[in-house]
Each structure stands twice: as C-alpha cells, then as structure tokens.
Amino acid sequence: MKITVFNSSPRADKSNTNVMAEAFLKGAKEAGADTENIFLARQKIKPCLGCFSCWVKTPGKCVIQDDMAELLRKFAGADIVVFATPLYVDNVSGIMKNFMDRFMPLADPHFEKDEQGQYRHVKGMGKAPKIVVISNCGFPEQDHFQVLRLLFRRIARNLHSEVIAEIYRGGGEILQVDHLILKLLVWKYRKLLKKAGREVVEHMQLSEQTMEELEKPIIPHDLYINGANKEWDKQLAHIKKRP
Ligand SMILES: Cc1cc2nc3c(=O)[nH]c(=O)nc-3n(C[C@H](O)[C@H](O)[C@H](O)COP(=O)(O)O)c2cc1C
C-alpha cells in the first residue's frame, strides 16, 4: 500500500503539520505501508490558467511546465493520499489551493449524475486514491475545522473517492513548544497519531475510540490561551508601546 502525504505548509519540514504527518506516517510504515512525505512549498506549482487546454487540447495534460505533472503522477499512483495543511483563514493554505486547482487534468469534462442525483464530472483517472486529511490551527477549538470537514467531503466527491480519516488539531502551536510537561503530552499525542496511521493501513478507517481521542484537547483551552498570550508579550517586549 502506497501512502503519499502532500504537506502544504510554507514551513515545510519545520511545520506543526509535519509533526502530525510524520507521526501518522510512522504508524503507517510500521503497519507495512510504503510512505512518502512531499513538501509542496519546495515544489514549483504555478496557479491554474483556467484555459481548459487539459480538457480540450491535450486531454489529461496541463500546458504549464512545472513540477505538477510529476506530482499528479504521484497522486494518481498512491492508494491513499494525505492532504496535510495548516488552517489559513479557516481554509487550506494558498499552496494547497493552488495544488488542488491543478487537479483539472485528472477529470473528464463530461457531466454525469452522482448517487445523490447531483452533477459532477466523469471520472478521468483510473483508480482514485482514498483521502486522509491532516490539519492544525492556532485557535484551540476543534470547531475551526468546519470548513475543511465540508471542503474535503466535496473534494472527495469530485474525485470519485472518499475521505477515510480526518485528523484535526486545534491549538496546534503547542506541538513544538520547548517545555518538559508539554513535550510529554505531545509525545502522547504523537503516539495516538501513530496508532491512527496503523489503523488506516490495517482497516482503511479510524476506530471510534481513536477518533474520539484525537478530538480531545492536549491541554485545557484557557491554559493554552494564557501561555500563548504570555509568549506574544515576550516576543513584543522590545517594541515600544504607543504613547
Ligand atoms: C496566513 C495565516 C492564516 C491563519 N489563519 C488561521 C485561522 O483561520 N484559524 C486558526 O485557528 N489559525 C490560523 N492561523 C494559524 C496557523 O494555523 C497556525 O500557526 C498553525 O500552527 C501553522 O501550522 P504549520 O506550522 O503547519 O504551518 C493562520 C496563520 C497564518 C500564517
């Protein structure tokens, strides 16, 4: 089984998203998967031109010369793809949006009705990979991922696929804080992510218990906010207050 992570944080391997993705992949690898972790920030991905050449002139092929052709090959060649993104303005990062806009060559332009009687494009690629979503955000509540939950359900429908696991972490700024107790709590959370990676490979889904555990805060929200505000004070201490 091939699992490929597409990480869209501009912070690439230093990102909180990567802390999550790496732990998940570790579990997946232990369960026998062949894994790859791709940092989109290090790839050349130009924005879609909206020319529809990939549908009507060179079907399945984009006119833009950049890294996207190879990335699409990797995408289509995976059994499971992981969309890993920080939450930006309640949505995926711009890098991820650019990446996803460039999926046009994967679709056949003709319209058809889906099982719910709603129109979508005909499937363009052979086997669509199953989808896992990994995201983290700065605010502590899990509600901030409302848009992503809906967005990836829609994307899976468009790709004739399904979302088999969603892993969201509110209060994600805690994942790399240099503090003994927090490090211990994050270590426990990473263990849980590893378990999630194993479950996805072994069962193509997460257990109810794992899903429940993944939604729990690592520390209470008020403690997270107090710590964050103190950190902002520290970082802003050198700036003179306005009179
Ligand atoms: C441009 C930008 C927009 C952001 N928007 C949100 C947001 O809407 N909600 C939120 O909770 N955090 C938001 N954040 C905070 C990030 O989600 C947070 O810093 C996260 O830990 C970054 O993850 P990364 O290290 O994987 O890039 C935003 C950060 C940036 C830079």
Ligand as a Chemical Component Dictionary entry (heavy atoms), coordinates in Angstrom:
data_LIG
# 
_chem_comp.id                   LIG 
_chem_comp.type                 NON-POLYMER 
_chem_comp.pdbx_formal_charge   0 
_chem_comp.three_letter_code    LIG 
# 
loop_
_chem_comp_atom.comp_id 
_chem_comp_atom.atom_id 
_chem_comp_atom.alt_atom_id 
_chem_comp_atom.type_symbol 
_chem_comp_atom.charge 
_chem_comp_atom.model_Cartn_x 
_chem_comp_atom.model_Cartn_y 
_chem_comp_atom.model_Cartn_z 
_chem_comp_atom.pdbx_ordinal 
LIG C1  C1  C 0 -1.964 33.440 6.893  1  
LIG C2  C2  C 0 -2.367 32.685 8.129  2  
LIG C3  C3  C 0 -3.710 32.457 8.368  3  
LIG C4  C4  C 0 -4.114 31.753 9.501  4  
LIG N1  N1  N 0 -5.437 31.530 9.719  5  
LIG C5  C5  C 0 -5.841 30.845 10.811 6  
LIG C6  C6  C 0 -7.226 30.610 11.049 7  
LIG O1  O1  O 0 -8.105 30.987 10.285 8  
LIG N2  N2  N 0 -7.565 29.944 12.191 9  
LIG C7  C7  C 0 -6.643 29.496 13.074 10 
LIG O2  O2  O 0 -7.018 28.908 14.078 11 
LIG N3  N3  N 0 -5.308 29.680 12.860 12 
LIG C8  C8  C 0 -4.894 30.337 11.746 13 
LIG N4  N4  N 0 -3.554 30.525 11.521 14 
LIG C9  C9  C 0 -2.551 29.942 12.434 15 
LIG C10 C10 C 0 -1.962 28.605 11.882 16 
LIG O3  O3  O 0 -2.980 27.710 11.537 17 
LIG C11 C11 C 0 -1.053 28.010 12.937 18 
LIG O4  O4  O 0 0.025  28.886 13.173 19 
LIG C12 C12 C 0 -0.535 26.625 12.577 20 
LIG O5  O5  O 0 0.046  26.034 13.718 21 
LIG C13 C13 C 0 0.501  26.687 11.471 22 
LIG O6  O6  O 0 0.840  25.370 11.121 23 
LIG P1  P1  P 0 2.180  24.968 10.347 24 
LIG O7  O7  O 0 3.332  25.102 11.316 25 
LIG O8  O8  O 0 1.941  23.553 9.962  26 
LIG O9  O9  O 0 2.312  25.866 9.157  27 
LIG C14 C14 C 0 -3.132 31.265 10.410 28 
LIG C15 C15 C 0 -1.772 31.512 10.162 29 
LIG C16 C16 C 0 -1.382 32.222 9.034  30 
LIG C17 C17 C 0 0.091  32.476 8.792  31 
# 
loop_
_chem_comp_bond.comp_id 
_chem_comp_bond.atom_id_1 
_chem_comp_bond.atom_id_2 
_chem_comp_bond.value_order 
_chem_comp_bond.pdbx_ordinal 
LIG C1  C2  SING 1  
LIG C2  C3  SING 2  
LIG C2  C16 DOUB 3  
LIG C3  C4  DOUB 4  
LIG C4  N1  SING 5  
LIG C4  C14 SING 6  
LIG N1  C5  DOUB 7  
LIG C5  C6  SING 8  
LIG C5  C8  SING 9  
LIG C6  O1  DOUB 10 
LIG C6  N2  SING 11 
LIG N2  C7  SING 12 
LIG C7  O2  DOUB 13 
LIG C7  N3  SING 14 
LIG N3  C8  DOUB 15 
LIG C8  N4  SING 16 
LIG N4  C9  SING 17 
LIG N4  C14 SING 18 
LIG C9  C10 SING 19 
LIG C10 O3  SING 20 
LIG C10 C11 SING 21 
LIG C11 O4  SING 22 
LIG C11 C12 SING 23 
LIG C12 O5  SING 24 
LIG C12 C13 SING 25 
LIG C13 O6  SING 26 
LIG O6  P1  SING 27 
LIG P1  O7  DOUB 28 
LIG P1  O8  SING 29 
LIG P1  O9  SING 30 
LIG C14 C15 DOUB 31 
LIG C15 C16 SING 32 
LIG C16 C17 SING 33 
# 
